[in-house]
């Protein structure tokens, strides 16, 4: 399993938590340069995962809002 596969299976909350941890490490200024670059790359992938998941959630909300009170079968929709 690659790092990208690992991220693609994460929930929004898991990805956000790891991203927050990475930001904390990068802000500490005690992380060596090479590790900082690796953390930045991982953080960027996590950010994209969070953005994708949020976009999918926003689309679901829009569908619900546009249904005008009619039942919507959300179980057929999958969050990214």
C-alpha positions, 0 to 999 in steps of 0.5 A, spaced: 500 500 500 502 506 497 502 513 501 497 515 496 492 509 497 493 510 505 490 517 504 485 515 499 482 510 505 482 516 510 476 519 513 476 526 513 477 527 520 483 522 520 486 526 514 485 533 518 488 530 524 494 528 520 494 534 517 494 538 523 500 534 526 504 536 520 503 543 520 505 543 528 511 539 526 513 544 520 511 550 525 516 548 530 522 549 526 526 544 529 524 539 523 530 538 518 530 540 511 529 533 508 524 531 513 520 538 512 520 537 505 517 530 505 512 532 511 510 538 506 508 533 500 504 529 505 501 535 507 499 537 500 496 530 499 492 530 505 489 537 504 487 535 497 483 529 500 480 534 505 478 538 499 475 532 495 471 530 501 468 536 503 466 538 496 463 531 496 459 533 502 457 540 499 454 536 493 450 532 497 447 538 501 446 541 495 442 535 492 438 535 499 436 542 499 434 542 491 430 536 493 425 541 496 423 536 501 422 530 497 426 524 500 433 523 497 436 516 496 443 518 499 445 511 501 447 511 493 451 516 493 458 515 496 463 521 499 470 521 496 
